[in-house]
Amino acid sequence: MSGELSLTERAQYLLKVLVEHHIRDGKPVASTTLSRSSGLKVSAATVRNTMSDLEGMGLIQSPHTSAGRVPTQKGYRLFVDNLVAVRPMEQIDLSLIQQEISGTAKNTHEVLSSASLLLSQITSMASVVMVPRHSRVILRHMEFLPLSEGRVLAILVTNRDEVQNRIIQTDRHFDESELRQAANWFNQTFEGEELSLVRGRLVTELERSKTEMDESMHNIVQMAQQAVTPRESEQDQVMVSGRSKLMDYEEFNEMDRLRQLFNAFSEKHDMIHLLDQCMEADGVQVFIGEESGYSFFDDCSVVTAPYSHGDEVMGVLGVVGPTRMAYDRVIPVVDMTAKILGSALKLMD
């Protein structure tokens, strides 16, 4: 059992039935409904007491004045980690994926596009597929040089002396001494790390610098973040399909929330960062609600899996939907699509 929670077998079973019932119907589950659906030969009072215990543990909650209960993020996490029974893929879906992704006369873009469209079609959710990365980008060195009108030239050296030059617009003028200090801090802190991980750490450093560092250090961190942020051409590294499908779920009825989510899909930078983190994962990962670290996913679950070429992870694909998703069906679809995509790209070499 995950964490420090200790549930009886009956409590685990009733939680499982409640989550499955809510996923299927999308409504709060009352104790009488749970008692009837569970098939357990226990009194209604026993079921109510168990629900009260689960609520006390923060696994379920009562929305507004409803007499029923719904799973919390914590409840979904326990369900996914310990209670969900993953179902084999439907043969018709498996055959469709194999046929469309592994079909002949396709280039890499067509294969990736097929994977993205099929993921969305089969799961009825939004899908994301990262364009393959054939090698990891390792940071070797960074230099900053002053230019005119508040601009700074960032010279980024990666892998085997591959050089990228980026011009950064700053809020104030930096002299050579300040830029040398910034480069020294950056290289001492991040040299030898994978660039995708550097981006993630800089987000954390930027938040910390707002409260724990002086303005000068905050400016340095902000400049470093700009230097390693993918340019617009690089951000076109994720294919997104089926965004409109999210409008079919009651969870996304609030237009402001939906607009924020759609913006994240369009801008892609934060999406790329989240997928970057999944490059190191072994198999399927499930982010529930706030676990992703991005506020626009607070009402979502994100299920991802890396796809590989031999021992090298080339990219990540996944789906985005409500926390009330059919994990038992979605997880194997994402997992199998990643495996088939990796095999298809290997055959194209």
C-alpha positions, 0 to 999 in steps of 0.5 A: 500500500502506497504511503502510510495508509493502512486500509482493510481489504473491505475499505480497499474494495469499497474504494475501488468500487466507488472510483470505478462507479464515479469514472463510469457515471461521473456522479457522486456515489451515495452509500446506498449505491455503493452498498448495492454495487459492491455486492458485499453482504454488509449493512448500510451502516458499515458502508457509511462508516467505511466511507467516513473512514475513507473521507477522513483519510482524504481519499474521497470527499463530498462535493458541495451539499451532495450526499454522495462522495467522489475520489480525491486526487489522493484517492485516485493515486491510491487507486492507480498504484494499487487497485486498478486492474489493467485490461488487455487492449481490445483486439480491434484497437490493437489491430488498428494501431499496428496497421496505421502506424506500421503500414508501408509507404510512411515517413517519420512525420506520417508515422508520428501523426498516425500515432497521435491521431489514433491515441486521441481517437481510441481514448476520446481524449487529447493526445501528445506525441514528442518528435524523436530525439536521437540523442540526449543534449548534454550541456558542456559550457555557456558564455554570455557576451554583451550586445547593444540595447540591453541584448546579450549573446548566449553561446551554448555548447552541448554534446561534442562541441555543438554550438548554439547562439541565442540573443536574449533581450534583458530588462537592463544592461549587463556589463562583462563582469556581471555576465562572466559571473552569470556564466561561472554560476551557470557552468558550475551548477549545470555543466554535464547535465542533460539540457531538458533537466537544466530547464526544469531546475531553472524553473525551480531556481527562478521561483526560489530566487524571487524570495531567497535571492537578491535581485541580481541573482534573480536576473541571472537565473532569468537570463539563464532560463531564456538561454536554454528555452527552446526557440519557436522552431524547436518548440514544434517538437510535439504533435497534439491531436484531439484538443476539442474532445476535452470539451465533451467532459463536464470537468472542462465546462469552465471556459477560463480553465479550458482556455488555459489548457488549450493555450498550454497545448498551443505554446507547447513549452511547458508540455515539452518540459513535462514530456522531457521529465518522462524521458527518464521514466521506465514504462507508463507514468500517470500524473494526477491533478497537481502532480504534473507541477503545472496549474493548467493540468490541475483538473487533468490526468496525464498518462505517458510512456516513452518509445525507444529505438533499441536501448535509446529512448527517442521520445514520449507520447501520452494522453491528457484527459480528466482525472475521471478517466478509465485508467484500466483502458487508457494505460494499456493503449498508451503503453502499446502505442509507444511500443508499436511506434518505437518498432515502426521507427526502428524499421524505417532506419 
